[in-house]
């Protein structure tokens, strides 16, 4: 019985210490960001790795999600003769929820796991330690460019995902199913608001998700056990933790932005 | 050369992202209709506005000529004051035009429908529409039907 209690206590204390370390890590990251003003080349390289190389998966998923939304929305709305509001349905669901959340989940799988594995291996092969031996701080050189590049890439990818999704919905609804194209766009424009929907959903949500996804990925890599199992465990944990954090935060943000109380 | 390609790809990526945002702002949320609020203001007092919301359309003969910009309550008469912004192209509305709150379709949103009157003087900025018809509130309508039924047959049915 005592052993069980001690185990529980150790687990909680471990978690708390880990949370504390993660927050200190974020502070160090933010402090190291100013270094990048002098070295924009480092940022460009990382933007290519996390942003440009994530484009194919974002474009394809966005297109298909929009097309599925168009099909499902049509199947439901046609019973009420309300297919002209299909544009609103597709645009609002993409802008408010699906765009930011799915982009963050795809980003965690495509780029977050790669970041963790990269940093984890750098640690396992003692590259970070040798940098410190040469009095080079790995935070501004290695971690900060990746962090900032990720924080820039996620909102941009979200915008691309959402726009592609709406085009996919347009393809299915107007080109294939024969909904009137004019009312598709007009209804969408009448219902979607720039600040309440686009700025809240696409910009603020994705900025928060981007920060969290990159923070978790880099922290897991930095904290990884310097063994092959450790790196693999850290990579798994990055994807799982990021997904949970994004979905949980999404509920909170939605309640704050769109909930009425 | 390698660095050059890298920069090109990143530049393209950022440009694509910004283009997506522009599309969301202009094509999807219609930023253009936010800025050009050059219409003249006309107020109308309603007993009950039902579910009318700001930004609802104002139509005449089914053609959209403006939108509702503000909904308030007159503190003295306890009537709802609906302020509308009407496109300056349609500045020939007679002062005895009437406004009613209608619903588009069975489940659609509510909008303000105008009916032109016959007078020569026209509505100006800051003018008021005197003739108004409130929104149909379903509960009141049902209530009235029940009152009519009750008063119609004075002998209530024996079985409850």
Interface residues (C-beta under 8 A of the other chain):
Chain A: X41 X44 X45 X47 X48 X51 X52 X55 X80 X82 X91 X95 X153 X155 X156 X157 X159 X160 X162 X163 X164 X166 X185 X188 X189 X190 X192 X193 X194 X197 X198 X202
Chain B: X3 X6 X7 X9 X10 X12 X13 X14 X16 X17 X18 X19 X20 X21 X23 X24 X25 X27 X28 X29 X30 X31 X33 X34 X107
